[in-house]
Amino acid sequence: MNDPDGDLISRIAVGEAGAAEQLVRRHVKRIHALAQRMLNDAHEAEDVTQEVFLRCWRAAPRWRPGQAKFETWMHRVAINLCYDRLRRRREKPDAEAGMSMADPSLGASDAWLAAQRAARVQAALARLPERQRAAIALCHFEEVPQRDAAAALDVSLDALESLLARGRRALRDALSDVAEDLLGEVGDGR
């Protein structure tokens, strides 16, 4: 198996700081976006992202190439860290979790509508079971290939496809009124 990060991991394992910086630059946006979609909280997503890279540096000397791509392992670590935080939330709810700011480049009414739609999508995503949410976040938002997503979730390809189908169906049902509204805007030429 050809791992695009293999050389970087080898260099990180011997303490090369430039390789660690390169690994972060290569993957930080995707890992952060995955955590943000799973947690719906920017601060927690930043914490998860930092923890993923700390674990990368610790794991580099022990990494044995060939079983999985390092990026797949990173996604698995991020998902597990998110699952841990979601479990802790259920034990102790956070009243401020998920608060976000509207896009300042939009006009006031457009920004309000966009924020409302984004909040509805995020709320529907948050109501999905954790594994469905992770599958949707990896495959649809992060565009991770299904084979890699299945490996990151430690499920078969068939199980991943089932998670995706159930998650899509639940999102479609939860967002049916928003989807019709968005399609209406496209038809109106807006």
Long-range contacts (C-beta under 8 A, 24 or more apart in sequence): 1-65, 1-66, 1-67, 1-68, 1-69, 3-65, 3-69, 3-70, 3-71, 4-69, 4-71, 5-69, 5-70, 5-71, 6-65, 6-70, 8-70, 9-56, 9-60, 9-63, 9-65, 9-70, 10-60, 12-56, 12-57, 12-60, 13-60, 13-61, 13-63, 20-53, 20-56, 20-57, 23-53, 23-56, 24-53, 27-71, 27-74, 28-53, 30-142, 31-74, 31-75, 31-78, 33-141, 33-142, 34-75, 34-78, 34-79, 34-82, 34-137, 34-138, 34-141, 34-142, 35-78, 35-81, 35-82, 37-125, 37-133, 37-137, 37-141, 37-142, 38-78, 38-79, 38-82, 38-86, 38-130, 38-133, 38-134, 38-137, 39-82, 39-85, 39-86, 39-97, 40-97, 40-98, 40-122, 40-125, 40-126, 41-94, 41-97, 41-98, 42-100, 44-85, 44-97, 48-78, 48-81, 48-82, 48-85, 49-78, 51-77, 51-81, 52-77, 52-78, 52-81, 68-151, 69-148, 69-151, 71-148, 72-148, 72-151, 72-152, 73-152, 75-138, 75-142, 75-144, 75-148, 75-149, 75-152, 76-151, 76-152, 76-153, 76-154, 79-134, 79-138, 79-152, 79-153, 82-130, 82-134, 83-130, 83-134, 86-130, 98-122, 98-126, 117-178, 117-181, 117-182, 120-175, 120-178, 121-171, 121-175, 121-178, 124-170, 124-171, 124-174, 124-175, 125-171, 127-170, 127-174, 128-167, 128-170, 128-171, 131-155, 131-163, 132-163, 132-164, 132-166, 132-167, 132-170, 133-167, 135-160, 135-163, 135-164, 135-167, 136-164, 136-167, 136-168, 136-171, 139-164
